[in-house]
Amino acid sequence: MTVQRAGSRGRVAVVGSGISGLAAALRLELTGHQVELIEAEETLGGRFGVARLGDRPVMTGGKNIGRRYSAFRAFTAELGVDAYESFGYNASRIKDGKVLTLDSERRGQTLKNIRAMGSTRDVARMAAMAARIRMDDTNRFLGSRYFTRLSRRHDRAPLSSYFGRQMTEMLVRPMVIRNNGAEPDEVYPGTFGTNLAMLMDHYDQLGGGIQPALDAMAKRVTVRLGTRVEGLVIRGGRVTGLTVSEHGAPAEELGYDGVVLATPAYATAKIVGSERPSLGRRLADVRYFPATVVLVEYDRPMFTREVRALAMDDGPCSNAGSYGMEERHIVRYTYSGRGGRLTDLSPANIDALTSRTEEVLRTHLGAPRAERVATLVKHWDAAYSGYLPLHADFLAEVRGAVSALPGLELAGDYIQGVCIEACCRSGNAAAARLASYVAGAR
Ligand SMILES: Cc1cc2nc3c(=O)[nH]c(=O)nc-3n(C[C@H](O)[C@H](O)[C@H](O)COP(=O)(O)OP(=O)(O)OC[C@H]3O[C@@H](n4cnc5c(N)ncnc54)[C@H](O)[C@@H]3O)c2cc1C
């Protein structure tokens, strides 16, 4: 499907074409490796979730790009794609019938609204974490020194015990549902820095979506779509290849100088499990939570420029937001969190759920009675990682097991965090380590 480049520094495989794998593949290609990007699905992009709503290409997964996403922005710039347009961080809550908006462009009002959401102790705790994040960039990602220390003190109980009830319900819950698809009693204080950092950024979107970057990527490396990796080939204590099944055919062995597994933890667990069962079991501990995204195009805007998203507590729909700053006639309904783990995806149920949320938007935001023009439903069984208690200790264990297996590197959402920037950084780091191993081994 693509032009194959003659890499002189060795032949490597990157498994998984989400942002973790794309970043690893591009970094390895730039350092002169011949790269094969192996993807089980028939399209590139993983949880970017590229799809079509009527005639237009859309993204059903990750699409908001923070101003501080420097690694991801460097990745798209390298591919000649940099049509970013402002989106902001905009999320409203309803408290005592009043709409409270958190907006990255209106920081003063946002701070006032946060103060109205919790006790003095909770606001002070939140402020202390925010100060650490501002002071030291590593606190935006999993495994930082500050949050590791915090995890050792507080991860025996979930996040819902760390903050008081009001702060948990008003601010913490929408944040962890949005970023992890989890409830505050399903995640831990030691990983909360990744959530708070998301609130402290300002967001853009790629005007033309991620597809132009995926197309550019497919010209840079060899892409194998519809190819599922089933296991590692280990010879002489080193990873020397993969067993793969292409389009359901019997598994065959492919040889490589090195491999990056840029797959979610549960998928990585399956690939490494037969050769390294204890590593496989440990990776399988990482929890993932589901989500369903319903995109609806209307015949008129449903939101205003000032209020572009509403987080909700009491329904299966956790968040309704406009697709873009100017595309307020397309609404993205996200069903996540305990009440939003949908099992009935029938058109009748989706229609009923959408009607119910439209009513909420009309009641609280004065949204119009608009006609639906097109609807798209995307369900993710494992949409977001929710990490583990004492996650930094888990990461150290995994790192130890992987460093005993030369030729293998791991990337993915459970290593630095679920946001696109964290995944991108995990891919870059894995690629750098693999490049140095391949150089030494040749
Ligand atoms: C609905 C939703 C909205 C989000 N919104 C945002 C947002 O606005 N901003 C943000 O920063 N983040 C957002 N995120 C998070 C972010 O999009 C994801 O965490 C990130 O895209 C994950 O990338 P990844 O490469 O680690 O994993 P994936 O994108 O899941 O890629 C892994 C790939 O590996 C493939 N694979 C798995 N097993 C195998 C195998 N055995 N063989 C071959 N291939 C295999 C899969 O098919 C998949 O394509 C969102 C996530 C979701 C689900």
The ligand as a Tripos MOL2 file, in Angstrom:
@<TRIPOS>MOLECULE
LIG
   53    58     1     0     0
SMALL
NO_CHARGES

@<TRIPOS>ATOM
      1 C1        -13.9100    8.9790   22.8950 C.3       1 LIG1
      2 C2        -12.5050    9.4440   23.2140 C.ar      1 LIG1
      3 C3        -12.2140   10.8050   23.2370 C.ar      1 LIG1
      4 C4        -10.9170   11.2300   23.5440 C.ar      1 LIG1
      5 N1        -10.6410   12.5780   23.4960 N.ar      1 LIG1
      6 C5         -9.3560   13.0000   23.6720 C.ar      1 LIG1
      7 C6         -9.0010   14.3540   23.4290 C.ar      1 LIG1
      8 O1         -9.8390   15.1540   22.9980 O.2       1 LIG1
      9 N2         -7.7060   14.7340   23.6540 N.ar      1 LIG1
     10 C7         -6.7660   13.8600   24.0910 C.ar      1 LIG1
     11 O2         -5.6130   14.2710   24.3050 O.2       1 LIG1
     12 N3         -7.0590   12.5440   24.2710 N.ar      1 LIG1
     13 C8         -8.3230   12.0950   24.0360 C.ar      1 LIG1
     14 N4         -8.6210   10.7660   24.1550 N.ar      1 LIG1
     15 C9         -7.5480    9.8270   24.5220 C.3       1 LIG1
     16 C10        -6.6700    9.4480   23.3260 C.3       1 LIG1
     17 O3         -7.3700    9.6280   22.1290 O.3       1 LIG1
     18 C11        -6.2210    7.9800   23.4240 C.3       1 LIG1
     19 O4         -5.7520    7.6710   24.7130 O.3       1 LIG1
     20 C12        -5.1000    7.7350   22.4170 C.3       1 LIG1
     21 O5         -5.5450    8.0580   21.1180 O.3       1 LIG1
     22 C13        -4.6460    6.2810   22.4990 C.3       1 LIG1
     23 O6         -3.6280    6.0730   21.5350 O.3       1 LIG1
     24 P1         -2.7910    4.7400   21.5130 P.3       1 LIG1
     25 O7         -1.9500    4.7820   20.3050 O.co2     1 LIG1
     26 O8         -2.0920    4.5410   22.8020 O.co2     1 LIG1
     27 O9         -3.8660    3.5570   21.4360 O.3       1 LIG1
     28 P2         -4.8700    3.2310   20.1970 P.3       1 LIG1
     29 O10        -5.2540    4.4780   19.5080 O.co2     1 LIG1
     30 O11        -5.9360    2.3660   20.7670 O.co2     1 LIG1
     31 O12        -3.9420    2.3940   19.2190 O.3       1 LIG1
     32 C14        -3.6380    1.0600   19.4290 C.3       1 LIG1
     33 C15        -3.7930    0.3310   18.0980 C.3       1 LIG1
     34 O13        -3.2930   -0.9830   18.2520 O.3       1 LIG1
     35 C16        -4.0750   -1.8540   17.4750 C.3       1 LIG1
     36 N5         -3.8870   -3.2140   18.0070 N.ar      1 LIG1
     37 C17        -4.2690   -3.6950   19.2170 C.ar      1 LIG1
     38 N6         -3.8860   -4.9810   19.3430 N.ar      1 LIG1
     39 C18        -3.2230   -5.3050   18.2100 C.ar      1 LIG1
     40 C19        -2.5740   -6.4880   17.7600 C.ar      1 LIG1
     41 N7         -2.5290   -7.6060   18.5060 N.pl3     1 LIG1
     42 N8         -2.0030   -6.4860   16.5260 N.ar      1 LIG1
     43 C20        -2.0210   -5.3560   15.7550 C.ar      1 LIG1
     44 N9         -2.6200   -4.2230   16.1360 N.ar      1 LIG1
     45 C21        -3.2140   -4.1870   17.3510 C.ar      1 LIG1
     46 C22        -5.4890   -1.3130   17.6530 C.3       1 LIG1
     47 O14        -6.3300   -1.7550   16.6170 O.3       1 LIG1
     48 C23        -5.2350    0.1840   17.6440 C.3       1 LIG1
     49 O15        -5.3720    0.7430   16.3640 O.3       1 LIG1
     50 C24        -9.9020   10.2980   23.8420 C.ar      1 LIG1
     51 C25       -10.2020    8.9210   23.8030 C.ar      1 LIG1
     52 C26       -11.4830    8.4930   23.4880 C.ar      1 LIG1
     53 C27       -11.7830    7.0130   23.4240 C.3       1 LIG1
@<TRIPOS>BOND
     1     1     2 1
     2     2     3 ar
     3     2    52 ar
     4     3     4 ar
     5     4     5 ar
     6     4    50 ar
     7     5     6 ar
     8     6     7 ar
     9     6    13 1
    10     7     8 2
    11     7     9 ar
    12     9    10 ar
    13    10    11 2
    14    10    12 ar
    15    12    13 ar
    16    13    14 ar
    17    14    15 1
    18    14    50 ar
    19    15    16 1
    20    16    17 1
    21    16    18 1
    22    18    19 1
    23    18    20 1
    24    20    21 1
    25    20    22 1
    26    22    23 1
    27    23    24 1
    28    24    25 2
    29    24    26 1
    30    24    27 1
    31    27    28 1
    32    28    29 2
    33    28    30 1
    34    28    31 1
    35    31    32 1
    36    32    33 1
    37    33    34 1
    38    33    48 1
    39    34    35 1
    40    35    36 1
    41    35    46 1
    42    36    37 ar
    43    36    45 ar
    44    37    38 ar
    45    38    39 ar
    46    39    40 ar
    47    39    45 ar
    48    40    41 1
    49    40    42 ar
    50    42    43 ar
    51    43    44 ar
    52    44    45 ar
    53    46    47 1
    54    46    48 1
    55    48    49 1
    56    50    51 ar
    57    51    52 ar
    58    52    53 1
@<TRIPOS>SUBSTRUCTURE
     1 LIG1         1 GROUP 0 **** ****
